[in-house]
Amino acid sequence: NPGRLGGPPAPAPPTWPSPSCRIHAAMGTQDEGFKLFVGDLPPDITEEEIRTVFSHYGQVGSILLLGQQGFRSSRCALLFYAQQQSAEDAISVLNGIYKIRADAE
């Protein structure tokens, strides 16, 4: 199943118009663990906020906040789970549904 954990790398993340938090997919493994791309984050998001939300599903290792791109006001991040099941759980519960902050647009 392309784009799933352990499968071939997922394609570049699309641009979503929705303001809710988007988790593109886990994109394989690295030494850091199982990698997730998280998009449509507020421009002032902190690593602590991301860790607080995603640690409910398992041990989160490193988090890389990526800068704003172009005219978009949102940010994205890469985060790494120690266990594949944690990444799968986060995707199934949060993707396209969860707002990282209650006051988010």
N, C-alpha and C positions, 0 to 999 in steps of 0.2 A: 504494500500500500504506500505509494509515493507520498513523501511529506510527513509520514508518521515516524516515530522513534525507531531507529535502526534501519530505516529505509533510505532510499536515495535522498540527497539534499532537496529541500523544498524550494520552489521558485521564489523569486524576490517578492516580498510582501506587497499586496495591492494597496491602493489608497482607498480607505473607507470613508464615506461621508458621515457615518454614525459617530456620535460623541462618546459612546460607551467604550470601555476598555476592550481592545482587541488583542487576542493572543494568536499570532499567525499559526505556529505549529512548532513542535519540538523539531530541531534540525540535526539529529544525530548526536554523537557524543564527542567529547574532547576530554583532556585530562581533568578539566574542571567539573565534569559531570554531564548531565543531559541539558542541552541548551534550549531555551524558549525565547522567542521574539515577542515582545509586548509593545503594541502601538497605541496611538491615540491617548497618550498620557498628558496631563497638564504640563505647561511649559516650566512650572516651578516645582515639579515633583522631586522628591528626595529619595535617596537610596533607602532610608529608614521606612518611608511609607510603603515602598515596594516590598521590602523584606517583611513588614508587618502583615501585609495581605497574603503574600505567597507562601510564607512560612507555615500557614495553617495546613498546607497540603504536604509538607515534608521539609527536610533540611535544605535550605538555600545556601549555596556557596557564594561565589562572586556575583556581583551585579555590575553591569556596565551601562551607564546612562549615556545615550547618544544625543548629540546636539540637535537643535531644530534644523530642519532642512527647508530651504526655500521660503516660500510665503506662508507655509503651514505654521500654525501657532502651537501645535502639539509636539510632544517628544516621544521617543521610543526607548526601549531598553532591551538588553540581553541579560538573562539570568540563568543560573546553572543550578539544577537540582542534583543531589547526591544519588537519588534513586529514580529510575524510569517511571515507576508507578506514581510517584509524586507529581511528575510533570504531566502524566496522563490525567490525573485527578484534577489538577489546576485547569487544564484545557477544558475538560468536560464541564466543570462547574462555572468557570469565569468567562469563557470566550463569548464575546458579543452580548453579554448580559450585565456584567458587573461594572459599576461606576466606581472608580478608585476613590472618589470623594463624593459625599452627599450633595455638595453644592456645585458639582461639575455641570457644565452645559449638557 
